[in-house]
Amino acid sequence: MKYFKYFAVLFALLLTLSTTMVAQEEKEMTEEEWQNEINRLTQQKADLSKELESLQGSVNNLKSKMEGMQSYEDCQNENYAMVGASAADVDAFRNKVNNLEGMIKRHESPKEDRQAALDALKSSKISALPEFYSTVHVRLQRLLDAWQEKPKEIMYTVVKGDYLWKIAKKPEHYGNGFAWPKIYKANRDQIKNPDLIYPKQVFKIPNLTEDEKAHYDKLRANYKPAPEQ
């Protein structure tokens, strides 16, 4: 950009000279005035030529340095070699980081499994690469620390009028009556018949796994009530 700037200046000077000469046709100049103007423009041309020569030297130096520099791919491979990894290893590590980040953001339980996966990533030498260090050692850990996981199970005291479907459908439990078997299985020591539960019984309400939640959500979505008679 600077190179073209000087060409523009030279062009402007030539244009100025032409304009001056035209103007002088209307006003007669003395021989001394002509000589001074020629000397001034000649000096300007010499100064600009010198700057242009210096600039061209700088451009040539930059070209020489660029020719001696490693390619981006070579630099990356050199970094990978420092941590004992290949490009394929780094790609696989990147996929693990992205997958784990998605699971953490979606709060896919159990939290301790996500922490174990993050700890495994931290222990890898590949995590020291600039691309991963901040994400693996700082950002993902902050996301995990901010994740308030629900208790593995809560306790619920049965009241008059309750039945397993109704308990499962409560928003603070599963919000889905089809998930009642989860409560039944967790409390088989108290429930002999799933159709018979009693006030003041205290049931465990365990969390649903992601697979269980998907299963019961599918049952609810596919449910079609019997037609009224």
C-alpha positions in Angstrom: 0.0 0.0 0.0 2.8 2.4 0.9 4.5 1.5 -2.4 1.5 2.7 -4.4 1.3 5.8 -2.3 4.6 7.1 -3.6 3.6 6.4 -7.2 0.5 8.6 -6.5 2.7 11.4 -5.1 4.9 11.2 -8.2 1.9 11.4 -10.4 0.5 14.4 -8.4 3.8 16.2 -8.8 3.9 15.7 -12.6 0.3 16.9 -12.7 1.3 19.9 -10.6 4.2 20.6 -12.9 2.0 20.5 -16.0 -0.6 22.8 -14.3 2.2 25.2 -13.4 3.6 25.3 -16.9 0.1 26.0 -18.3 -0.4 28.7 -15.7 3.0 30.2 -16.6 1.9 30.5 -20.2 -0.6 33.1 -19.0 2.0 34.8 -16.8 5.5 35.2 -18.1 8.2 33.8 -15.8 11.7 35.1 -15.5 14.6 32.8 -16.3 15.5 32.8 -12.6 12.0 31.8 -11.6 12.0 28.9 -14.2 15.3 27.7 -12.9 14.2 27.7 -9.3 11.0 25.8 -10.1 13.0 23.2 -12.1 15.5 22.8 -9.2 12.7 22.4 -6.7 10.9 19.7 -8.7 14.2 18.0 -9.5 15.0 17.7 -5.8 11.6 16.4 -5.0 12.0 13.7 -7.6 15.4 12.8 -6.2 14.0 12.5 -2.7 11.0 10.4 -3.8 13.2 8.2 -5.9 15.4 7.6 -2.8 12.4 6.7 -0.7 11.1 4.4 -3.4 14.4 2.6 -3.6 14.4 2.2 0.2 10.9 0.9 0.1 11.7 -1.6 -2.6 14.6 -2.9 -0.5 12.2 -3.4 2.4 9.8 -5.3 0.1 12.7 -7.5 -1.1 13.7 -8.3 2.5 10.2 -9.3 3.4 10.0 -11.6 0.4 13.2 -13.2 1.5 12.0 -13.8 5.0 8.7 -15.2 3.8 10.5 -17.6 1.5 12.5 -18.8 4.6 9.5 -19.3 6.8 7.8 -22.6 7.5 4.4 -23.3 6.2 1.4 -23.2 8.6 1.0 -27.0 8.2 4.7 -27.6 9.0 4.4 -25.4 12.1 1.4 -27.3 13.3 3.1 -30.6 12.8 6.1 -29.4 14.7 3.8 -28.4 17.6 2.1 -31.8 17.5 5.4 -33.6 17.6 6.3 -31.7 20.8 3.4 -33.4 22.6 4.0 -36.7 20.8 0.8 -36.6 18.7 -0.1 -36.8 15.0 -2.6 -34.7 13.2 -5.1 -37.6 13.4 -4.5 -37.8 17.2 -5.3 -34.1 17.5 -8.4 -34.4 15.4 -9.7 -37.2 17.6 -8.9 -35.1 20.7 -10.8 -32.2 19.3 -13.8 -34.3 18.7 -13.7 -35.5 22.3 -13.5 -31.9 23.6 -16.4 -30.8 21.4 -18.6 -33.8 22.4 -17.8 -33.4 26.1 -18.6 -29.6 25.9 -22.0 -30.5 24.4 -22.8 -33.0 27.1 -21.9 -30.6 29.9 -23.9 -27.8 28.4 -26.9 -30.1 28.1 -26.4 -31.3 31.7 -26.3 -34.9 30.7 -26.0 -36.8 33.9 -24.2 -38.2 35.8 -22.1 -35.1 36.5 -19.3 -37.2 38.0 -18.9 -39.1 34.6 -18.5 -35.7 32.8 -15.8 -34.7 35.4 -14.0 -38.0 34.9 -14.0 -37.5 31.1 -12.7 -33.9 31.6 -9.9 -35.1 33.9 -8.9 -37.7 31.3 -8.6 -34.9 28.7 -6.6 -32.7 31.1 -4.1 -35.6 31.6 -3.4 -35.8 27.9 -0.3 -33.9 26.7 -2.4 -32.7 23.7 -4.4 -30.5 26.1 -1.2 -28.3 26.4 -1.6 -27.2 22.8 -2.8 -23.5 22.5 -5.9 -24.6 20.7 -7.1 -26.7 23.7 -5.4 -25.4 26.9 -7.9 -22.7 27.9 -10.9 -24.7 26.9 -9.9 -28.0 28.7 -8.2 -26.6 31.8 -10.3 -23.5 32.4 -13.6 -23.1 30.5 -15.0 -26.6 30.7 -14.2 -26.9 34.4 -16.0 -23.6 35.1 -19.1 -25.0 33.2 -18.9 -28.1 35.4 -18.5 -26.2 38.6 -21.6 -24.1 37.7 -23.7 -27.2 37.0 -26.0 -27.8 39.9 -27.0 -31.4 39.6 -30.2 -32.7 41.1 -30.0 -35.2 43.9 -29.8 -38.8 42.7 -33.1 -39.4 44.4 -35.6 -37.5 46.5 -38.1 -38.8 49.1 -41.8 -38.4 48.7 -44.5 -39.1 51.3 -47.7 -40.5 49.9 -50.9 -38.6 50.6 -54.6 -39.6 50.2 -55.6 -39.9 46.6 -52.1 -40.6 45.3 -51.3 -43.4 42.8 -48.0 -44.1 41.0 -49.1 -42.5 37.7 -50.1 -39.3 39.6 -46.8 -39.2 41.6 -44.7 -39.7 38.4 -46.6 -37.0 36.6 -45.8 -34.3 39.2 -43.6 -31.6 37.6 -41.1 -31.9 40.5 -40.7 -35.6 39.7 -40.8 -36.7 36.1 -43.6 -34.7 34.6 -44.6 -37.9 32.8 -47.1 -40.4 34.2 -45.6 -43.1 31.9 -42.5 -43.1 34.1 -44.4 -44.7 37.1 -42.5 -48.1 36.7 -39.3 -46.3 37.8 -40.9 -45.5 41.2 -42.4 -49.0 41.4 -39.1 -50.7 40.9 -37.2 -48.4 43.3 -39.7 -49.2 46.1 -40.5 -52.9 45.6 -39.8 -53.4 49.3 -42.9 -51.4 50.1 -45.1 -51.9 47.0 -46.5 -55.3 46.6 -49.2 -54.3 44.1 -48.6 -51.1 42.0 -52.3 -50.4 42.1 -52.2 -50.3 45.9 -50.2 -47.7 47.8 -51.1 -46.1 51.1 -50.9 -42.6 52.7 -47.7 -42.0 54.8 -45.6 -44.5 52.8 -42.3 -42.8 51.9 -41.1 -43.6 48.4 -37.7 -43.0 46.8 -38.0 -41.0 43.5 -34.8 -41.7 41.7 -33.6 -39.6 38.7 -34.3 -40.9 35.2 -31.3 -41.6 33.0 -31.3 -39.9 29.6 -32.2 -43.2 27.9 -35.1 -43.8 30.3 -36.4 -40.2 29.9 -36.3 -40.7 26.1 -38.1 -44.0 26.4 -40.9 -42.6 28.6 -41.2 -39.5 26.5 -41.7 -41.7 23.4 -44.4 -43.7 25.2 -46.2 -40.5 26.0 -45.9 -39.1 22.5 -47.3 -42.3 20.9 -50.1 -42.8 23.4 -53.6 -42.6 21.9 -56.5 -42.7 24.4 -59.2 -45.3 23.8 -62.2 -43.8 21.9 -65.1 -42.9 24.1 -68.1 -45.3 24.0 
